[in-house]
Amino acid sequence: MSQEKPTRSIAKGFLAGFIGGLAGAGVKIAAEQFFPPRTQGQTPPSIVLAEQVAGHSLPDHQRKVAMQSIHWLFGALAGGVYGALVEVEPSLAAWRGAAFGITLNRITHESLLPRLGLAAPTGQQPTQERISEWVTHAAYGVGTDTVRRAIRREM
């Protein structure tokens, strides 16, 4: 029984990664139950962004919708980009996706979000929050890659 290596396809990689990213976003939410990110009342960056875009504070029910929408959409899109990149360079799937999750954390929570004023600078973030982001992003990456691999094998 021969196993043929799938032909590289950026579109298929993106689709598999997008679906994997949705799964990874769910894994991250589950991991946050064990490693909560913000325990000192900090406003999540997604809420800060949504309120900046809206130009005013959002009521609680809109804050929750905005936070969840941004979380799931960003997780899916980041997973899609990851899936497409792995098609071009398979070594990017190092550590079964954990390297991707950790890299995504470095790019977003430790660099981009503080520079955009959506989060405190890394040195001012509580240690527990930083640990949570590292662990939950690694879990996101593994969840994303596990589902991406399974879906991509079937395409």
C-alpha positions as CSV (number, residue, x, y, z in Angstrom):
1,M,0.0,0.0,0.0
2,S,1.7,3.2,-1.1
3,Q,1.1,6.6,0.4
4,E,1.5,9.3,-2.1
5,K,2.8,12.6,-0.9
6,P,0.2,15.3,-1.5
7,T,1.0,17.9,-4.1
8,R,1.7,21.3,-2.6
9,S,-1.2,23.6,-2.8
10,I,-1.3,27.0,-1.1
11,A,-5.1,27.2,-1.4
12,K,-5.6,23.7,0.1
13,G,-3.0,24.6,2.8
14,F,-4.9,27.8,3.6
15,L,-8.2,26.0,3.8
16,A,-6.9,23.2,6.0
17,G,-5.1,25.8,8.2
18,F,-8.2,28.0,8.4
19,I,-10.2,25.1,9.7
20,G,-7.3,24.1,12.0
21,G,-7.2,27.7,13.2
22,L,-10.8,27.5,14.3
23,A,-10.0,24.3,16.2
24,G,-6.9,25.9,17.7
25,A,-8.9,28.9,18.8
26,G,-11.2,26.5,20.7
27,V,-8.2,24.8,22.2
28,K,-6.8,28.2,23.3
29,I,-10.1,29.0,25.1
30,A,-10.0,25.7,26.8
31,A,-6.3,26.1,27.9
32,E,-7.2,29.6,29.3
33,Q,-9.4,27.8,31.8
34,F,-6.2,26.4,33.4
35,F,-4.0,29.4,32.6
36,P,-6.2,32.5,32.8
37,P,-4.7,35.4,30.8
38,R,-6.0,38.5,32.6
39,T,-6.6,38.2,36.3
40,Q,-6.0,41.8,37.4
41,G,-8.9,43.4,35.5
42,Q,-7.0,44.4,32.4
43,T,-9.1,45.0,29.3
44,P,-8.4,42.4,26.6
45,P,-6.7,43.8,23.6
46,S,-9.6,42.7,21.4
47,I,-12.0,44.9,23.4
48,V,-9.5,47.9,23.2
49,L,-9.3,47.4,19.5
50,A,-13.1,47.2,19.0
51,E,-13.7,50.3,21.1
52,Q,-11.1,52.2,19.2
53,V,-12.7,51.3,15.9
54,A,-16.2,52.1,17.3
55,G,-14.9,55.4,18.8
56,H,-16.7,54.8,22.1
57,S,-17.0,52.3,25.0
58,L,-19.1,49.3,24.2
59,P,-21.8,47.9,26.4
60,D,-21.0,44.6,28.1
61,H,-23.0,42.4,25.6
62,Q,-21.2,44.1,22.6
63,R,-17.9,43.7,24.3
64,K,-18.4,40.0,24.6
65,V,-19.5,39.6,21.0
66,A,-16.5,41.8,19.8
67,M,-14.0,39.8,21.9
68,Q,-15.3,36.4,20.7
69,S,-15.6,37.5,17.0
70,I,-12.0,38.9,16.9
71,H,-10.7,35.8,18.7
72,W,-12.3,33.2,16.4
73,L,-11.7,35.2,13.2
74,F,-8.0,36.0,14.0
75,G,-7.5,32.3,15.0
76,A,-8.9,31.1,11.8
77,L,-7.0,33.6,9.6
78,A,-3.7,33.0,11.3
79,G,-4.2,29.3,10.9
80,G,-5.0,29.8,7.2
81,V,-1.8,31.8,6.7
82,Y,0.1,29.1,8.7
83,G,-1.3,26.3,6.5
84,A,-0.4,28.1,3.3
85,L,3.1,28.8,4.6
86,V,3.6,25.1,5.6
87,E,2.8,24.2,2.0
88,V,5.7,26.3,0.8
89,E,8.1,25.4,3.7
90,P,7.1,22.3,5.7
91,S,9.7,22.9,8.4
92,L,7.5,25.7,9.6
93,A,5.3,23.0,11.2
94,A,8.1,22.5,13.9
95,W,7.1,20.9,17.2
96,R,3.7,19.9,15.7
97,G,2.6,23.6,15.6
98,A,3.8,24.7,19.0
99,A,6.6,26.8,17.4
100,F,3.9,28.5,15.3
101,G,1.8,29.3,18.4
102,I,4.8,30.7,20.3
103,T,5.9,32.7,17.3
104,L,2.4,34.1,16.9
105,N,2.4,35.2,20.6
106,R,5.8,36.9,20.1
107,I,4.5,38.8,17.0
108,T,1.1,39.8,18.5
109,H,1.1,40.0,22.3
110,E,4.8,40.9,22.8
111,S,5.4,43.2,19.8
112,L,2.5,44.4,17.7
113,L,-0.2,44.9,20.4
114,P,2.0,46.9,22.7
115,R,3.2,49.0,19.8
116,L,-0.4,49.7,18.7
117,G,-1.3,50.7,22.3
118,L,-3.7,47.7,22.6
119,A,-1.7,46.1,25.4
120,A,0.8,47.1,28.0
121,P,4.5,46.8,27.0
122,T,5.9,43.3,27.7
123,G,7.9,44.5,30.8
124,Q,4.7,45.9,32.4
125,Q,2.6,42.8,31.8
126,P,2.1,40.6,34.9
127,T,4.1,37.4,34.8
128,Q,1.0,35.2,35.0
129,E,-0.4,36.9,31.9
130,R,2.8,36.4,30.0
131,I,3.0,32.7,31.0
132,S,-0.7,32.3,30.1
133,E,-0.1,33.7,26.6
134,W,2.9,31.5,26.0
135,V,1.2,28.3,27.1
136,T,-2.2,29.0,25.5
137,H,-0.6,30.1,22.2
138,A,1.5,26.9,22.1
139,A,-1.7,24.9,22.7
140,Y,-3.4,26.9,20.0
141,G,-0.5,26.0,17.6
142,V,-0.7,22.3,18.4
143,G,-4.4,22.3,18.0
144,T,-4.2,24.1,14.8
145,D,-1.5,21.9,13.3
146,T,-3.2,18.7,14.4
147,V,-6.4,19.5,12.6
148,R,-4.6,21.1,9.7
149,R,-2.6,17.9,9.1
150,A,-5.7,15.6,9.3
151,I,-7.7,17.7,6.9
152,R,-4.8,18.3,4.5
153,R,-4.2,14.5,4.3
154,E,-7.8,14.0,3.1
155,M,-7.6,16.7,0.4
